[in-house]
Structures are given as C-alpha cells and as structure tokens.
C-alpha cells in the first residue's frame, strides 16, 4: 500500500503496512543529485540515483506476503529490476536508506 505524507515522505517509515511515499516517488523519478537521508540516523544518506520503476511495477511487488521494506525491496528487484537502468547493488543500497528498521 502507498502511504502519504505532507513532505517528501522520507520521514514517514513503513508503518501499518504502508510504504513511505518518498520511496515510491524516488524509485521512479530522475533526480540523481537529490540526497536521501535516513530519518533515524543522519549519517546514513545517499544520492537518489535510482529511476525507471513505474507505479504498476511497485504495486505488483506488494503481494504476496510483503510486510516490510526489505521484503518489498527484494520482491521488486526480483520482478522488475531488469526492466530498469539500475544495478542490483545501487538499488539495494538506495532502498536500504529507507529501511530504518534494519
């Protein structure tokens, strides 16, 4: 499920089975110079160098049994990474910034 936030969403974690809206936006946008920071640890940050994921790709990756960001990351990678310009290493590192519970 897609969460929502007044801001960019980086500060809204996976909560009650909602994916942070900032993560949804950052997976599809092209903004390689934007910095994303873990809201719980400002020392963890990285460039938003990930793009090319569509809403259909994102929503199709939420089932079955996806209950946290790590599971969402792995399922989206398995199903759709090959259809984007991203590498597995860059993708994993980027999504892990949003995974504030691991």
C-alpha positions in Angstrom: 0.0 0.0 0.0 1.1 3.5 -0.7 1.4 5.9 2.3 1.2 9.6 2.1 2.9 12.5 3.7 2.8 16.3 3.6 6.6 16.4 2.9 8.6 14.3 0.5 8.0 11.2 2.6 11.5 10.4 3.7 10.5 10.9 7.3 7.5 8.6 7.1 8.6 5.0 7.7 7.0 1.7 6.7 4.1 1.8 9.2 0.9 -0.2 9.3 1.8 -1.9 6.0 2.3 1.4 4.2 5.4 2.0 2.1 6.9 5.5 2.6 5.6 7.8 -0.2 9.1 9.2 -0.6 10.4 5.8 -1.5 7.6 5.4 -4.1 8.5 8.7 -5.7 12.2 8.2 -5.6 12.0 4.8 -7.3 10.5 6.4 -10.4 11.9 9.9 -10.6 15.1 11.1 -12.3 16.9 13.2 -9.7 20.5 11.9 -9.5 21.7 14.9 -7.3 18.9 14.7 -4.7 20.2 13.3 -1.3 18.0 11.0 0.7 18.8 10.6 4.4 17.7 8.0 7.0 15.4 10.0 9.4 16.7 8.0 12.4 20.4 8.3 11.5 21.5 11.4 9.6 24.9 9.7 9.0 23.2 7.3 6.6 22.4 9.0 3.3 22.9 8.6 -0.4 22.1 10.1 -3.8 18.8 9.3 -5.4 20.4 7.6 -8.4 17.6 5.1 -8.9 14.9 5.6 -11.6 12.7 3.8 -14.0 10.2 2.0 -11.7 6.6 2.5 -12.7 3.6 2.6 -10.3 2.4 -0.8 -11.8 5.8 -2.3 -11.0 5.7 -1.0 -7.5 2.1 -2.1 -6.7 2.6 -5.6 -8.3 5.5 -6.1 -5.9 3.5 -5.7 -2.7 2.0 -9.2 -2.8 2.2 -11.9 -1.6 3.3 -11.5 2.0 5.3 -8.3 1.7 5.3 -6.9 5.2 8.3 -4.7 5.4 10.7 -2.6 3.3 13.3 -5.4 3.0 10.7 -7.8 1.6 9.4 -5.1 -0.7 12.9 -4.3 -1.9 13.7 -8.0 -2.7 10.4 -8.7 -4.5 10.6 -5.5 -6.6 14.2 -6.4 -7.5 13.3 -9.9 -8.5 10.3 -9.0 -10.6 11.3 -5.7 -12.2 14.9 -4.6 -11.8 15.9 -6.0 -15.2 13.4 -3.6 -16.8 15.1 -0.5 -15.4 18.6 1.0 -15.9 19.6 0.3 -12.3 22.2 -2.2 -10.9 21.3 -4.5 -8.1 24.0 -3.0 -5.8 22.9 0.6 -6.3 19.2 -0.4 -5.9 19.8 -2.3 -2.7 21.9 0.4 -1.2 19.3 3.1 -2.1 16.3 1.2 -0.7 18.1 0.3 2.4 18.3 4.0 3.3 14.5 3.9 3.7 14.7 0.7 5.7 15.0 2.4 9.0 14.2 -0.7 11.0 17.1 -2.9 9.8 
